[in-house]
């Protein structure tokens, strides 16, 4: 698995990098066939609110790309929400792969 963590208007500190990799380990526990993971952490300046922290991730799996994004006032909370979304998507993708295999086996019998 190739993991790329980059920041936009933000310096990615070692503590932030280890937090993101620790959270993404939860996804690899469920589904280990991830080819490429790209995480972008962004700080946006908006006029109606102080600062908005945004985290987005694109995961390349065999056959598809999974994408999720999350915004929050705290970057760590945005990363937590992002990983929850990705976890649901990866579980759904894994379920689709397994259900298609079983349908083919039933059809052959």
C-alpha positions in Angstrom: 0.0 0.0 0.0 1.3 3.4 -1.0 0.4 6.1 1.4 0.7 9.8 0.5 -0.2 12.5 3.1 0.0 16.1 1.9 -1.1 19.5 3.3 -2.6 22.5 1.5 -2.0 25.7 3.5 -0.8 23.5 6.3 2.5 21.8 7.3 2.0 18.1 8.0 3.7 17.6 11.4 5.0 14.1 12.4 2.3 14.0 15.1 -0.4 14.6 12.5 1.2 12.1 10.1 1.2 9.4 12.8 -2.4 10.1 13.8 -3.6 9.8 10.2 -1.6 6.5 9.6 -2.9 5.1 12.9 -6.5 5.8 11.9 -6.0 4.4 8.4 -4.7 1.1 9.9 -8.4 0.5 10.9 -9.3 0.4 7.2 -6.5 -2.0 6.3 -7.6 -4.3 9.1 -10.9 -4.7 7.3 -9.6 -4.9 3.7 -6.0 -5.4 2.9 -6.1 -5.0 -0.9 -5.6 -1.3 -1.0 -3.2 -0.2 -3.7 -2.9 3.5 -3.3 -4.1 5.9 -0.6 -3.8 9.7 -1.0 -4.8 12.0 1.9 -5.1 15.8 1.6 -5.4 17.9 4.7 -6.5 21.5 4.1 -7.0 24.7 6.1 -9.5 27.0 4.4 -10.1 30.6 5.3 -13.8 31.4 5.1 -15.4 34.8 5.8 -18.5 33.5 7.7 -16.5 31.2 10.0 -13.0 31.4 11.5 -11.1 28.6 9.9 -12.4 25.4 8.5 -10.3 22.2 8.5 -10.9 19.8 5.7 -9.6 16.2 5.2 -10.1 14.3 2.0 -8.9 10.9 0.9 -8.8 8.9 -2.3 -8.2 5.1 -2.1 -7.5 3.1 -5.2 -8.7 -0.5 -4.9 -8.9 -3.1 -7.6 -11.6 -1.9 -10.0 -12.7 1.3 -8.2 -11.6 4.5 -6.5 -13.2 5.3 -3.2 -13.4 9.0 -2.2 -14.5 10.7 1.0 -14.1 14.2 2.5 -14.9 15.7 5.8 -14.9 19.3 7.2 -14.8 20.3 10.8 -13.3 23.1 13.0 -10.8 20.6 14.4 -8.6 18.8 12.0 -8.4 15.7 14.2 -12.2 15.5 14.3 -12.3 15.9 10.5 -9.8 13.0 10.2 -11.9 10.8 12.5 -15.1 11.5 10.5 -13.2 10.9 7.3 -12.0 7.5 8.4 -15.6 6.5 9.5 -16.8 7.3 6.0 -14.0 5.4 4.4 -14.6 2.4 6.6 -18.2 2.2 5.6 -17.2 2.5 1.9 -14.5 -0.2 2.2 -16.9 -2.5 4.0 -19.5 -2.1 1.3 -16.9 -2.6 -1.5 -15.7 -5.8 0.2 -19.3 -7.1 0.6 -20.0 -6.5 -3.1 -16.9 -8.4 -4.1 -17.8 -11.4 -1.8 -21.5 -11.4 -2.9 -20.6 -11.5 -6.6 -18.3 -14.5 -6.0 -21.0 -16.4 -4.2 -23.6 -15.7 -6.9 -21.3 -17.1 -9.5 -20.7 -20.3 -7.5 -24.5 -20.8 -7.0 -25.1 -20.2 -10.7 -22.6 -22.9 -11.7 -24.2 -25.6 -9.5 
